[in-house]
Amino acid sequence: MQGRIFQLNSSPGGVPKLAIREAEVTELGLVGDDHNFPDIHGGPERALCLFSLDRILELQGEGHSIFPGAVGENVTISGLDWERMTPGQQLSLGEDVLIEITTYTSPCNSIENIFAGGKYQRISQKVHPGYSRVYARVLRPGRLAIGQTVRLLNGNDPG
């Protein structure tokens, strides 16, 4: 299964994260990206946050004012079956980077203003399975750029 990096997102802390064209990825995430609450976000097991452009478009269709980077994801991916993005899955990002999904993210009230009626739990895995962002650890660092291929490497991938 293959998708593409639609957008890379970074910020000095907080949301939204803003679009960048390319980034260096280390074991701690995108170089230059930071977090307001490092005890909750970041670290080796939460080095990258990923979300689906396809889910963002669905949520926009429901009336939410979400956009790529708005919920703090570092990598916005298009073209993957997001329900298959589960802990333990490995993905190849671009030519260099290898990651493994570690956990689903828990949405917090810092993003409630982009959800109709403040219902930020719309992207909670517990409430709406398959609509959560995911955290990942970096197994092999490298360089990323928008438009690069994203491949699901394990699981029940038919090809």
N, C-alpha and C positions, 0 to 999 in steps of 0.2 A: 504494500500500500504506500502511495506516494502523495505528498502535498508540496506546498511551497511556503517559504517565509514571505508573508505579505508585508509585515512591518516589524522593525526592531524598535524597542522603546526603552528610554532611560530617563532618570531624574536625579536631582541632588537629594531627594527624599520626598516622600508623599506621592499623591496622585493628582492629576493624571501624569503618566509618564509620556514623554514626548518622543516623536518619531526621529530616528537617526538612520542614516543610510547603511552604515556598517559598524561592526564592533569587534573588539577582541574579547574572547571568553576565557576566563581562568576558572580554577576550581571553586572560586567564590562568586562567579557570575560575570556580568558584563562590566568591563573596565569603565569607570566613570559613573556607574549606577550606584545609588546609595539608598538607605532606608531610614525613616524617622524612628522606627522602633526595631532595632537590630535583634532584640530578644525574641521578637515575633516573626520578623522577615529576615531573609538572608541566611548566611552560613552555608557550610558545605552540603547539607541535606536539602536546602531550599535555595540553591545557588541561582536557579532560573525559575521564573514563573511563566507558564505558557497558557495561551487561550486560543480559541477557534474563531476565525473571522466568520465562518458560517453560523456559529452560535450568536455572535454579535449581531449579524444581519437579522436572524430570527427574532432576537430580543428587541431590535429596533422596530420590527414589524408589529410587536406587541405594544409599542408606544413608549418604550424606554429610550432615554437619550444617550445610551452607551455608544462608544466609538473605540477604535483600536487604541490601547494604552490607557483608557479611562479607568479600568479596574486594576491597574498596576502590573499588567503582564509585561514581561521583557520581550517575548517573542509571540507575535500574532501569526497563526498558521492557517492557511486555506487548504481545502481539499482533502482533509483527513476525516475519517469517521470518528468523531470526538468521543463517542461512547466506548471506543476501544483504547482510549488514553487512560490506562489504569496503572496503579503502582506496580512496578516490576518491568513494565514495557521499556524497551530501549529504542531510541531514535537516533538516526544520523541526521545532523543538521549541516547542510552545505558539504564541502569536501573534507573538512577537518574535524568537526565537533561531534562527539558521541555523548549522549546523556541517558540517564535512566530516571523514569518517573518514580518519585518517592512517596508522594501523598497528594491528596486533594487539598486545596486551600479552603480556609474558612473565611467567608466574606465578613467584613466589619463595617461599622456604621460610617466610616470615612468615605464610602462610595454610595451611600443611600440617596444622595441628591441626583444621581443619574438614573435612578429607577422610579418608575411611575408609582406614586403613593409611598415612596421611600422603601419599597419592598426589595431590599438588597439581598434577601434570602433567596431570591429568584436564581442565584448562581451557587446555591448551597447543594453539595452532593447529597446530603441527607434528605433535603426537601425536594429537590429536582435532579435525580440521578442523570448524569450525562451532560450537565450544564455547568459543572465546576471548572474553575481554572485548576491547573496542576503545578506542583513544585517538582523540580528535578535536580539531581546531582550531576555534576560534570565528570564524566569518565575520561574524556580526552578533550583538552582545551584546543582552541584555535580561533580562526577568524570567521565571522559571519557577515553576510550582506543580504539585503532584500532581494527577493527573486530566487534565492537558492532553493534547491530541492530538500525536502524533509522526507525521510523514509522510516517506516515502522520496521524494525529489524526482527522482532520475535513475536511470539504469540501464534495465533492461528491465521497467519498471514498467507493468503493464497498466492501472493506474488506481487 
